[in-house]
Amino acid sequence: MPQRVMNSLEIKDQPTTLNHGETTFNRYATKKTLANSSFELALLVTNAVQLKTLLGNKSNQDALWIVGLSLVCASLFIQVINACILVLLGTDDISKEQRQHRLISLNNFSLVLSVLLAIVNVVLNVIVAVDPQILSATINGTKHD
């Protein structure tokens, strides 16, 4: 039995749905954005702990300390920018044709920021390898010499 080929008008008139009408592309994109935001929040907390650890260890201010502090600040800055983009992506409607180009561009920019953020945090975690004694001293408010 030959398959029926749909013309461009039939494709254009179809609803933008997945799962036979249960999930729209817009709902899928919103859920994807929320999932990405939860990872951003976890990374934000990790960077806050790293910043607290670095600032609590001011007695050892060498070149690696300055680089680590700079990378934590850069990571936090990138996260704030990416969070703003994710809010824009999550609140807009991709089913509206006039907004699709803007949303695709924002999504691509968010992807680039996420990759850059991953690279910065890998380097940061190598530089700021947390010594358990320093971490416990920072949390407890005491210093061990």
TORKOL-4160 file (C-alpha; in steps of 0.2 Angstrom, whole numbers, padded with zeros to 4 digits, m for minus):
145
<pt num="1" X="0000" Y="0000" Z="0000"/>
<pt num="2" X="0008" Y="0017" Z="m0005"/>
<pt num="3" X="0011" Y="0030" Z="0008"/>
<pt num="4" X="0002" Y="0046" Z="0006"/>
<pt num="5" X="0013" Y="0061" Z="0004"/>
<pt num="6" X="0007" Y="0077" Z="0013"/>
<pt num="7" X="0009" Y="0093" Z="0005"/>
<pt num="8" X="0015" Y="0109" Z="0013"/>
<pt num="9" X="m0002" Y="0116" Z="0017"/>
<pt num="10" X="m0007" Y="0100" Z="0027"/>
<pt num="11" X="0009" Y="0100" Z="0037"/>
<pt num="12" X="0007" Y="0119" Z="0041"/>
<pt num="13" X="m0011" Y="0116" Z="0047"/>
<pt num="14" X="m0007" Y="0102" Z="0059"/>
<pt num="15" X="m0006" Y="0106" Z="0077"/>
<pt num="16" X="0012" Y="0108" Z="0085"/>
<pt num="17" X="0009" Y="0093" Z="0096"/>
<pt num="18" X="0019" Y="0078" Z="0102"/>
<pt num="19" X="0011" Y="0061" Z="0109"/>
<pt num="20" X="m0005" Y="0063" Z="0098"/>
<pt num="21" X="m0010" Y="0080" Z="0105"/>
<pt num="22" X="m0006" Y="0077" Z="0124"/>
<pt num="23" X="0010" Y="0087" Z="0124"/>
<pt num="24" X="0013" Y="0103" Z="0114"/>
<pt num="25" X="0031" Y="0109" Z="0109"/>
<pt num="26" X="0029" Y="0124" Z="0120"/>
<pt num="27" X="0026" Y="0113" Z="0135"/>
<pt num="28" X="0040" Y="0102" Z="0131"/>
<pt num="29" X="0052" Y="0117" Z="0129"/>
<pt num="30" X="0046" Y="0124" Z="0146"/>
<pt num="31" X="0049" Y="0108" Z="0155"/>
<pt num="32" X="0066" Y="0107" Z="0147"/>
<pt num="33" X="0070" Y="0125" Z="0152"/>
<pt num="34" X="0064" Y="0121" Z="0170"/>
<pt num="35" X="0075" Y="0105" Z="0171"/>
<pt num="36" X="0090" Y="0115" Z="0165"/>
<pt num="37" X="0086" Y="0129" Z="0178"/>
<pt num="38" X="0087" Y="0116" Z="0192"/>
<pt num="39" X="0105" Y="0111" Z="0186"/>
<pt num="40" X="0109" Y="0129" Z="0186"/>
<pt num="41" X="0103" Y="0131" Z="0204"/>
<pt num="42" X="0114" Y="0116" Z="0210"/>
<pt num="43" X="0129" Y="0124" Z="0202"/>
<pt num="44" X="0125" Y="0141" Z="0210"/>
<pt num="45" X="0125" Y="0133" Z="0227"/>
<pt num="46" X="0142" Y="0124" Z="0223"/>
<pt num="47" X="0150" Y="0140" Z="0217"/>
<pt num="48" X="0143" Y="0149" Z="0233"/>
<pt num="49" X="0152" Y="0135" Z="0244"/>
<pt num="50" X="0168" Y="0137" Z="0234"/>
<pt num="51" X="0167" Y="0156" Z="0236"/>
<pt num="52" X="0165" Y="0154" Z="0255"/>
<pt num="53" X="0179" Y="0142" Z="0255"/>
<pt num="54" X="0191" Y="0154" Z="0246"/>
<pt num="55" X="0186" Y="0169" Z="0256"/>
<pt num="56" X="0188" Y="0159" Z="0272"/>
<pt num="57" X="0205" Y="0155" Z="0267"/>
<pt num="58" X="0212" Y="0172" Z="0265"/>
<pt num="59" X="0229" Y="0167" Z="0274"/>
<pt num="60" X="0234" Y="0158" Z="0258"/>
<pt num="61" X="0232" Y="0171" Z="0245"/>
<pt num="62" X="0243" Y="0165" Z="0231"/>
<pt num="63" X="0241" Y="0166" Z="0212"/>
<pt num="64" X="0230" Y="0151" Z="0212"/>
<pt num="65" X="0219" Y="0159" Z="0225"/>
<pt num="66" X="0216" Y="0174" Z="0214"/>
<pt num="67" X="0213" Y="0163" Z="0199"/>
<pt num="68" X="0201" Y="0153" Z="0209"/>
<pt num="69" X="0192" Y="0168" Z="0215"/>
<pt num="70" X="0191" Y="0176" Z="0198"/>
<pt num="71" X="0184" Y="0159" Z="0190"/>
<pt num="72" X="0171" Y="0158" Z="0204"/>
<pt num="73" X="0165" Y="0176" Z="0200"/>
<pt num="74" X="0165" Y="0173" Z="0181"/>
<pt num="75" X="0155" Y="0157" Z="0184"/>
<pt num="76" X="0142" Y="0166" Z="0195"/>
<pt num="77" X="0141" Y="0180" Z="0182"/>
<pt num="78" X="0138" Y="0168" Z="0168"/>
<pt num="79" X="0125" Y="0159" Z="0178"/>
<pt num="80" X="0116" Y="0175" Z="0181"/>
<pt num="81" X="0116" Y="0179" Z="0162"/>
<pt num="82" X="0111" Y="0161" Z="0158"/>
<pt num="83" X="0097" Y="0162" Z="0171"/>
<pt num="84" X="0090" Y="0177" Z="0163"/>
<pt num="85" X="0090" Y="0169" Z="0146"/>
<pt num="86" X="0081" Y="0154" Z="0153"/>
<pt num="87" X="0068" Y="0164" Z="0160"/>
<pt num="88" X="0065" Y="0172" Z="0143"/>
<pt num="89" X="0064" Y="0155" Z="0135"/>
<pt num="90" X="0053" Y="0148" Z="0148"/>
<pt num="91" X="0040" Y="0162" Z="0147"/>
<pt num="92" X="0039" Y="0164" Z="0128"/>
<pt num="93" X="0029" Y="0154" Z="0116"/>
<pt num="94" X="0038" Y="0145" Z="0102"/>
<pt num="95" X="0022" Y="0140" Z="0093"/>
<pt num="96" X="0021" Y="0158" Z="0087"/>
<pt num="97" X="0031" Y="0159" Z="0070"/>
<pt num="98" X="0037" Y="0177" Z="0072"/>
<pt num="99" X="0046" Y="0173" Z="0089"/>
<pt num="100" X="0054" Y="0157" Z="0083"/>
<pt num="101" X="0070" Y="0165" Z="0076"/>
<pt num="102" X="0072" Y="0175" Z="0092"/>
<pt num="103" X="0069" Y="0159" Z="0103"/>
<pt num="104" X="0081" Y="0148" Z="0093"/>
<pt num="105" X="0095" Y="0162" Z="0094"/>
<pt num="106" X="0092" Y="0163" Z="0113"/>
<pt num="107" X="0092" Y="0144" Z="0115"/>
<pt num="108" X="0109" Y="0143" Z="0105"/>
<pt num="109" X="0116" Y="0157" Z="0116"/>
<pt num="110" X="0111" Y="0148" Z="0131"/>
<pt num="111" X="0119" Y="0132" Z="0125"/>
<pt num="112" X="0135" Y="0141" Z="0122"/>
<pt num="113" X="0135" Y="0149" Z="0139"/>
<pt num="114" X="0131" Y="0132" Z="0147"/>
<pt num="115" X="0147" Y="0124" Z="0138"/>
<pt num="116" X="0157" Y="0139" Z="0144"/>
<pt num="117" X="0151" Y="0137" Z="0161"/>
<pt num="118" X="0155" Y="0119" Z="0161"/>
<pt num="119" X="0173" Y="0122" Z="0156"/>
<pt num="120" X="0175" Y="0136" Z="0169"/>
<pt num="121" X="0169" Y="0125" Z="0182"/>
<pt num="122" X="0180" Y="0110" Z="0177"/>
<pt num="123" X="0195" Y="0121" Z="0178"/>
<pt num="124" X="0188" Y="0129" Z="0194"/>
<pt num="125" X="0186" Y="0112" Z="0203"/>
<pt num="126" X="0204" Y="0107" Z="0198"/>
<pt num="127" X="0211" Y="0124" Z="0205"/>
<pt num="128" X="0200" Y="0124" Z="0221"/>
<pt num="129" X="0202" Y="0106" Z="0226"/>
<pt num="130" X="0195" Y="0108" Z="0243"/>
<pt num="131" X="0205" Y="0102" Z="0258"/>
<pt num="132" X="0193" Y="0094" Z="0270"/>
<pt num="133" X="0202" Y="0103" Z="0285"/>
<pt num="134" X="0200" Y="0120" Z="0276"/>
<pt num="135" X="0182" Y="0116" Z="0273"/>
<pt num="136" X="0178" Y="0111" Z="0290"/>
<pt num="137" X="0188" Y="0126" Z="0297"/>
<pt num="138" X="0178" Y="0138" Z="0286"/>
<pt num="139" X="0161" Y="0130" Z="0291"/>
<pt num="140" X="0165" Y="0130" Z="0309"/>
<pt num="141" X="0172" Y="0147" Z="0309"/>
<pt num="142" X="0189" Y="0142" Z="0316"/>
<pt num="143" X="0206" Y="0142" Z="0308"/>
<pt num="144" X="0219" Y="0128" Z="0309"/>
<pt num="145" X="0237" Y="0133" Z="0307"/>
